[in-house]
Amino acid sequence: MTTERSTRTTAAERRSRTISVAVALALCALFGALALRLVRLQVTHADRWRSLAVRQQQPLRSVPAYRGDIRTADGAVLARSVRARSAFCEPRHMGRRIGGKRRPPTLEDLRERARQIATALRWPPEREHALFERLRNPARAAFCWIARRLDERAALRLERARIPGVGFKNEYRREYPSGRLAAQLIGFTRLDAHGEIHGATGVERAYDRLLAGVAGLRETVRDGRGDALLHEGHLISPPEDGATVVLTIDSYIQGVTEEAIARCAERWEPEGIAALVLRPADGRVLAMASWPGFDPADLRGLTPEQSRNRTIMDTFEPGSIMKPLVAAAALEAGAVHRHQMFSCPSPWRYRGRTIRDVHALGRLDLAGVLVHSSNVGMAQVGLALGPAGMIDLLRRAGFGRRTGVGLPLEEPGRITPPERWSYYSTTSVAMGYELAVTPLQIASAFAALAADGVRYRPQIVERVTDADGRTVQRFE
């Protein structure tokens, strides 16, 4: 019996030792795996996890750059940037405080916050409801824009409301100190999908890259869950302010031109008016005006007709204002001479085509043909110049192609291709028909008459300067 009891004891001891060894081995394996994991975390993949932690706790925030000014040649500021505060919120921090601790928000909490924000900003009910829908969206629990680039009074009202979870970010908005002056020329800006300012029309669009500058980057430090903004991190890269674009426009001449077309519009009630002042000696545009106009600071209700720069976008048949150009080209080519006489009956027939003046003008010299704007006389001048001479005139005048003034949406106009030219074309173009030109094209062509036949490319930008006022690009 003693031997049997001893045998049972030995078997129990062996089972106990086996279990102990198994447990020890399991613990060793567990701690080994844990040690291996720690080695991988702290040594092998240390850089990866450190980078992830930095991204979670120190996300990068864009620092907006100052969008450069647009100025006239005499120093008037047409467009500039001013600081403005944009309001945002963190909906997950908009719950009520209970016992010194803020609770996760309920739908009623969010509805109340939307009401408080709308009241401070004096929003109508539909905007309040739209804000509430954004606040309740789980995808926006961490961050939600309320309104970008508020005016200072609205921002101050919202700040004084002390609404939980609401914060502000400094940005820039566009300001137009000269009001409606040269509005179609300078254009306006729009916000892209990320709320950043970009030029939409005019100089704002043509020189958007130079005006915009380069945004900087700043670290923002949060806790591991991304809940609390602890403090601003250091500036990784400072923003580079945008350039200033100086136009050739003279603010006084521009103002006088706009006043003149406004009086014309009041008297004649046209659909639209375009006016230009061009300096023949170098092609500088001193005034570029269109009617109707608009206020670039208030785009509500803006129509395409108001924002249209008619000086480069509208095309028309020049009609009789083409005649001095044809006469000059014929004189230069030796096709006619100043004292040559032209018979100007009305009607006058040429190869089956009938051309008329208001009444018969008898015999006129070249000056008389221009003074009386005789279609019959100018058709004869055109025939003397010939198809090749007429086509050469259109080419040298710059018709049928863009002037290269550097503004968006410029129309090239239209001329009959040489391969489709006919005798009909020769007489038609001489009278200003069978072609379409923009106001800037015809002004540039006439400037060549005043500059001894030299046509300069129209110039709207004088120079570009950097944030320190140094000229980085000059246009000649």
C-alpha positions in Angstrom: 0.0 0.0 0.0 2.9 2.3 0.8 4.4 1.6 -2.6 1.0 2.4 -4.3 0.7 5.7 -2.4 4.3 6.6 -3.3 3.6 5.9 -7.0 0.6 8.1 -7.0 2.6 10.9 -5.3 5.4 10.7 -7.9 2.9 10.8 -10.8 1.2 13.9 -9.3 4.6 15.6 -8.8 5.4 14.8 -12.5 2.2 16.3 -13.7 2.8 19.4 -11.5 6.3 19.8 -12.9 5.0 19.4 -16.4 2.3 22.1 -15.9 4.9 24.4 -14.3 7.3 23.9 -17.2 4.5 24.4 -19.7 3.4 27.6 -18.0 7.0 28.8 -17.7 7.5 28.1 -21.4 4.3 29.9 -22.3 5.4 32.9 -20.2 8.8 32.8 -21.8 7.2 32.7 -25.3 4.8 35.5 -24.3 7.6 37.7 -22.9 9.8 36.8 -25.9 7.1 37.9 -28.3 6.5 41.1 -26.3 10.3 41.8 -26.3 10.4 41.1 -30.0 7.5 43.5 -30.5 9.2 46.1 -28.4 12.4 45.7 -30.4 10.5 46.1 -33.7 8.6 49.2 -32.3 11.6 50.9 -30.6 14.4 49.9 -33.0 13.5 48.3 -36.3 10.4 50.5 -37.1 11.2 53.3 -34.6 11.3 56.0 -37.3 8.0 54.9 -38.8 6.1 55.0 -35.5 7.8 58.2 -34.4 6.7 59.8 -37.7 3.1 58.6 -37.2 3.1 60.0 -33.7 4.3 63.4 -35.0 1.7 63.4 -37.7 -1.0 62.7 -35.1 0.2 65.1 -32.5 1.8 67.8 -34.7 -0.3 68.1 -37.9 0.9 70.8 -40.3 -1.3 73.8 -40.8 -1.1 76.0 -43.8 -0.2 79.7 -43.1 -1.7 81.9 -45.8 0.4 84.3 -47.8 -0.4 87.9 -48.5 -2.0 88.2 -51.9 -0.2 91.0 -53.7 -1.6 94.4 -54.6 -2.8 95.7 -58.0 -1.9 99.3 -58.5 -2.1 101.9 -61.2 0.9 103.6 -62.7 0.3 106.7 -60.6 0.1 104.7 -57.3 -3.6 104.2 -56.7 -4.4 100.9 -55.1 -7.1 99.0 -57.1 -6.9 95.7 -55.1 -5.2 94.6 -51.9 -5.5 92.1 -49.1 -6.5 92.7 -45.5 -6.6 90.4 -42.6 -9.9 88.7 -41.8 -10.9 86.1 -39.3 -12.5 82.9 -40.3 -14.6 81.0 -37.8 -14.5 77.3 -37.3 -15.7 74.8 -34.7 -15.0 71.4 -33.3 -18.5 69.9 -32.9 -17.3 67.1 -30.5 -16.4 69.8 -28.0 -19.8 71.5 -28.2 -21.6 69.5 -25.5 -22.8 70.8 -22.2 -20.5 71.0 -19.1 -21.8 68.8 -16.3 -19.9 68.6 -13.0 -16.9 70.5 -14.4 -16.5 68.2 -17.3 -17.8 68.7 -20.9 -19.9 65.9 -22.1 -20.2 64.6 -25.7 -22.8 66.7 -27.5 -26.3 65.5 -28.1 -28.4 66.6 -31.2 -30.1 69.2 -29.0 -26.7 70.6 -27.9 -25.7 70.9 -31.6 -29.0 72.5 -32.5 -28.6 75.0 -29.7 -25.0 75.8 -30.8 -26.2 76.4 -34.4 -28.8 78.7 -33.1 -26.3 80.7 -31.0 -23.9 81.0 -33.9 -26.7 82.1 -36.3 -27.9 84.7 -33.8 -24.4 86.1 -33.4 -23.8 86.3 -37.2 -27.4 87.4 -37.9 -28.0 84.6 -40.3 -31.5 83.7 -41.6 -33.1 80.4 -40.6 -32.0 78.5 -43.7 -28.4 79.2 -43.0 -28.8 78.2 -39.4 -30.4 74.9 -40.5 -27.6 74.3 -43.0 -25.0 74.8 -40.2 -26.8 72.4 -37.9 -26.7 69.7 -40.7 -22.9 70.2 -41.0 -22.5 70.0 -37.2 -24.3 66.8 -36.9 -22.3 65.1 -39.7 -19.9 62.6 -38.0 -17.3 63.3 -40.6 -17.0 66.8 -39.3 -16.9 66.0 -35.6 -13.3 67.1 -35.4 -13.4 70.2 -37.5 -16.1 72.3 -39.4 -15.8 75.7 -41.0 -18.5 78.1 -39.9 -17.7 81.1 -42.2 -14.6 82.2 -44.0 -13.2 85.7 -43.9 -15.8 87.4 -41.8 -16.1 91.1 -41.5 -14.6 92.4 -38.2 -18.0 93.3 -36.6 -19.5 89.9 -37.3 -16.3 88.1 -36.0 -16.4 90.3 -32.8 -20.1 89.4 -32.2 -19.3 85.7 -32.6 -16.3 85.9 -30.3 -18.2 87.7 -27.6 -20.9 85.0 -27.7 -18.3 82.6 -26.1 -19.8 79.5 -27.7 -18.0 76.2 -26.7 -16.0 74.6 -29.5 -15.8 77.8 -31.7 -12.4 79.2 -32.7 -10.9 81.6 -35.2 -8.2 81.5 -37.8 -6.5 84.5 -39.4 -6.7 84.6 -43.1 -6.9 87.3 -45.8 -9.7 88.7 -47.9 -9.6 90.9 -50.9 -10.4 94.7 -50.7 -10.9 97.2 -53.5 -10.1 100.7 -52.1 -10.9 102.4 -55.5 -14.3 100.9 -55.6 -15.7 100.3 -59.1 -12.7 101.9 -60.9 -11.4 99.6 -63.7 -13.5 96.7 -62.3 -13.6 94.6 -65.5 -9.9 95.1 -66.0 -8.7 94.0 -62.5 -11.4 91.3 -62.3 -12.3 89.5 -59.1 -11.4 86.5 -57.0 -13.3 83.3 -56.1 -12.7 80.7 -53.3 -11.7 77.2 -54.5 -13.0 73.9 -53.0 -10.5 74.4 -50.1 -11.5 78.0 -49.4 -8.3 79.5 -50.9 -8.5 82.7 -53.0 -7.8 82.5 -56.7 -8.2 85.0 -59.5 -11.3 84.4 -61.5 -11.2 87.1 -64.2 -9.1 90.0 -65.4 -5.7 90.8 -64.0 -6.5 88.8 -60.9 -6.7 85.7 -63.1 -3.9 86.6 -65.5 -1.4 87.1 -62.8 -2.8 84.8 -60.2 0.4 82.8 -59.6 2.5 86.0 -59.0 -0.2 87.6 -56.8 -0.9 84.5 -54.7 2.5 84.1 -53.2 3.4 80.8 -51.5 1.7 79.6 -48.3 3.8 78.7 -45.3 3.6 75.7 -42.9 3.3 75.7 -39.1 3.1 72.8 -36.7 0.1 72.6 -34.4 0.4 70.4 -31.4 -2.5 68.2 -30.1 -2.8 65.3 -27.8 -2.7 61.7 -29.1 -6.4 61.6 -29.7 -6.4 64.9 -31.5 -8.8 66.4 -29.0 -7.2 69.5 -27.5 -5.0 72.1 -29.3 -2.3 72.4 -26.7 -0.2 75.2 -28.4 1.0 76.5 -31.7 4.1 74.7 -33.0 7.0 76.4 -34.6 6.9 77.9 -38.1 8.4 75.3 -40.4 8.4 77.5 -43.5 7.3 81.2 -43.5 4.8 82.3 -46.2 6.2 84.2 -49.2 4.0 87.2 -49.8 2.6 87.7 -53.3 4.0 90.2 -55.8 2.5 93.6 -56.6 1.3 94.1 -60.2 1.6 97.7 -61.4 -0.6 98.6 -64.4 -0.1 101.1 -67.1 -3.4 102.6 -66.2 -3.6 106.2 -65.0 -6.3 106.5 -62.3 -7.3 110.0 -63.3 -7.7 109.2 -67.0 -9.5 106.0 -66.1 -11.9 107.9 -63.9 -12.6 110.5 -66.5 -13.2 107.8 -69.1 -15.6 105.9 -66.9 -17.5 109.1 -66.2 -17.8 109.8 -69.9 -19.2 106.4 -70.8 -21.6 106.6 -67.8 -23.0 109.9 -69.2 -23.2 108.3 -72.7 -25.1 105.3 -71.2 -27.5 107.6 -69.4 -28.3 109.5 -72.6 -28.4 106.7 -75.2 -29.3 103.6 -73.1 -27.1 101.2 -75.1 -26.6 97.5 -74.3 -22.9 98.1 -73.7 -20.0 100.5 -74.1 -16.2 100.1 -74.5 -13.7 102.9 -74.2 -9.9 102.9 -74.4 -7.1 105.5 -74.1 -3.9 104.2 -75.7 -0.5 106.0 -75.9 0.7 105.6 -79.5 4.4 106.2 -78.7 4.7 102.9 -76.8 1.3 101.1 -76.7 0.7 101.8 -73.0 -3.0 101.5 -72.1 -3.9 104.6 -70.0 -7.6 103.7 -69.6 -9.6 100.6 -70.3 -13.3 100.9 -69.4 -16.5 99.0 -70.0 -20.2 99.7 -69.2 -22.2 98.4 -67.4 -19.8 98.0 -64.5 -19.9 96.3 -61.1 -18.4 96.6 -57.6 -15.8 93.9 -57.2 -16.3 94.0 -53.4 -19.9 92.9 -53.8 -20.5 90.2 -56.3 -24.1 89.5 -55.3 -26.3 89.6 -58.4 -23.3 90.0 -60.7 -24.2 89.2 -64.4 -21.9 88.2 -67.2 -22.7 91.4 -69.0 -21.4 93.5 -66.0 -18.1 91.6 -65.6 -17.4 91.5 -69.4 -14.3 93.4 -70.5 -15.8 94.6 -73.7 -12.5 96.2 -74.9 -11.1 92.7 -75.6 -14.1 90.4 -75.7 -16.6 92.3 -77.9 -16.1 92.1 -81.7 -17.8 94.2 -84.3 -17.6 95.2 -88.0 -15.5 98.4 -88.0 -17.4 99.9 -90.9 -16.2 103.4 -92.0 -13.6 103.7 -89.3 -11.6 101.2 -91.4 -11.3 103.7 -94.2 -8.3 105.8 -92.9 -6.3 102.5 -92.5 -7.1 101.5 -96.1 -6.2 105.0 -97.4 -2.9 105.0 -95.5 -2.0 101.5 -96.8 -2.8 102.5 -100.4 -0.7 105.7 -100.1 2.2 103.8 -98.5 2.1 101.1 -101.3 1.9 103.8 -104.0 -1.4 102.4 -105.3 -2.9 105.9 -105.1 -1.6 109.4 -104.5 -3.0 112.3 -102.4 -4.3 114.4 -105.2 -5.8 111.5 -107.2 -9.5 112.1 -108.2 -12.2 109.5 -107.8 -15.6 109.6 -109.5 -18.2 108.9 -106.8 -21.7 108.5 -108.3 -24.4 106.7 -106.4 -25.2 104.0 -107.1 -21.9 102.6 -108.5 -21.6 99.2 -110.1 -18.6 96.9 -110.2 -18.7 93.4 -111.6 -22.4 93.0 -110.8 -22.1 94.5 -107.3 -23.9 97.8 -106.5 -22.3 100.1 -104.0 -24.0 103.3 -102.7 -23.4 106.5 -100.8 -26.1 108.5 -99.2 -26.1 110.6 -102.3 -23.9 111.2 -105.4 -20.7 113.0 -104.4 -19.2 113.8 -107.8 -15.4 113.9 -108.1 -13.4 113.7 -104.8 -9.7 113.6 -104.0 -8.5 111.1 -101.4 -9.0 113.6 -98.6 -12.6 114.2 -99.8 -13.3 110.5 -99.9 -12.3 110.3 -96.2 -14.1 113.5 -95.2 -17.4 112.3 -96.8 -16.8 108.7 -95.9 -17.6 107.7 -99.4 -18.2 103.9 -99.9 -17.9 104.3 -103.7 -14.6 106.2 -103.5 -13.1 103.8 -100.9 -14.1 100.7 -102.9 -12.0 102.2 -105.7 -9.1 102.7 -103.4 -9.4 99.1 -102.2 -9.3 97.9 -105.8 -6.2 99.9 -106.5 -4.5 98.4 -103.4 -5.6 94.9 -104.6 -6.2 91.7 -102.7 -2.6 91.1 -101.7 -2.3 94.7 -100.4 -5.5 94.4 -98.4 -4.5 91.1 -96.9 -1.1 92.6 -95.9 -2.9 95.5 -94.3 -5.0 93.2 -92.1 -1.9 91.3 -91.1 0.1 94.3 -90.2 -2.8 95.9 -88.3 -3.0 92.8 -86.1 -6.6 91.8 -87.1 -7.6 88.2 -86.9 -5.3 87.4 -83.9 -5.0 88.4 -80.3 -3.1 91.5 -79.5 -1.0 89.8 -76.8 -2.1 92.3 -74.1 -1.9 89.4 -71.6 -5.6 89.4 -70.4 -7.7 86.3 -70.3 -10.6 85.7 -72.7 -9.3 88.1 -75.3 -11.0 87.5 -78.7 -8.9 87.2 -81.9 -11.5 88.8 -84.1 -12.2 87.4 -87.6 -11.0 88.0 -91.1 -11.7 86.1 -94.4 -8.9 83.6 -95.0 -6.7 84.5 -98.0 -7.7 81.3 -99.8 -11.4 82.4 -99.7 -10.7 86.0 -100.7 -12.7 87.3 -103.7 -13.1 90.7 -105.5 -16.1 91.1 -103.3 -13.8 90.8 -100.2 -11.5 93.6 -101.6 -14.3 96.1 -101.9 -16.1 95.0 -98.6 -13.0 95.2 -96.4 -12.2 98.6 -97.9 -15.6 99.8 -96.5 -15.0 98.0 -93.1 -17.1 94.9 -93.7 -16.3 91.2 -93.9 -14.2 91.3 -90.8 -14.7 91.6 -87.1 -12.3 93.4 -84.6 -12.2 94.2 -80.9 -12.0 97.7 -79.6 -8.4 97.2 -78.5 -7.4 95.9 -82.0 -8.9 98.9 -83.8 -7.4 101.3 -81.2 -4.0 99.7 -81.6 -4.2 100.0 -85.4 -5.1 103.7 -85.2 -2.3 104.3 -82.8 0.1 103.1 -85.5 -1.2 106.0 -87.7 -0.2 108.4 -85.0 3.2 106.8 -84.5 4.4 107.1 -88.1 3.3 103.7 -89.0 4.8 101.8 -86.1 2.4 99.6 -84.2 3.3 98.7 -80.7 1.8 95.8 -78.8 -0.7 97.1 -76.3 0.7 97.0 -72.8 -1.4 96.8 -69.6 1.2 95.9 -67.1 4.1 98.1 -66.4 6.1 96.1 -63.9 5.9 93.5 -61.1 7.5 94.1 -57.8 8.2 91.8 -54.9 7.1 92.3 -51.2 10.1 94.6 -50.6 9.3 96.8 -53.5 12.1 95.6 -55.8 11.2 95.3 -59.5 11.4 91.6 -60.5 9.8 91.9 -64.0 9.4 94.9 -66.3 7.3 95.0 -69.4 8.4 97.1 -72.3 
